[in-house]
Amino acid sequence: MPMVGPQLSIDDILVKEQLMNDDVSSNGQSSLRTSRSSLIKRKKRHDGRYQCLHIAFAASLFGIFATVSLWLALAWLAIKQKSCENPQPSTEFVTLREDTQRLDRISEELAAQFSSMRIKKNMRWMAETSHIAGTVENAALIRRLSEEYERLGFSVKTYNYSVLLNYPDFENPNTVEVEKEGGLWWRLSRGRGHPSGPQQAVNEQLDGRSEVWWNAYSADGSVEGRIVYCNFGTVEDFQTLEEVGDSMYVTRASVVHFGPCQLCL
């Protein structure tokens, strides 16, 4: 006889279908959780690889920078050591040497522009007349010089000032006389020079004032006494007189050269 299975009621069938649906739903959720977990794991592995790439790139840049810095430092030390072993001339020395050469070149260029004939011509008109300081002739010479400089393009301004300046008696110049034995006087100097040189120079000395010998910074007066020679009248000259025992020059008529010291007693 054929076996007859148990007969199921409608309620049993519904319950069974419900159970089957629950199993399917449970399996689907489990599969979803598995897939999501797999995605999360893959993402974590991807993020880890990306972070490792960042770290490797930064390390490479740091290594390159450190290497370049090291090479630059070594090059600077090598250059500094070489400069210490072979010192270069100072800037001041080089500048001085270059300036000297430049000055020599400028001097040659200026010398080429000078005219000896022009200088001679200028000296002639400047010495045409006697031009003692403070005289009318001196003022005329100043005006002539101003005009010449203005002609060359310079701006000229003259000033007037007063100076205490002694003038000699041009009609009665200073003289030097020596008393000889028997009361006779011998004139050593008449206080005037004699025109000399080429005729043009003689013509320039025709003004009697240019012949008078005088020292503008010496005092007026006449002295009489024993004569003592004092060379140029310098401090060393008077010290020499004291060393040789002739210290009486203070009460005598001292004769000195009219030279570098320009001292007249």
Helices and strands as residue ranges (DSSP letters): H 10-85, H 91-113, H 116-126, H 136-151, E 176-179, E 185-189, H 199-204, G 208-211, E 227-229, H 235-243, G 248-251, E 253-255
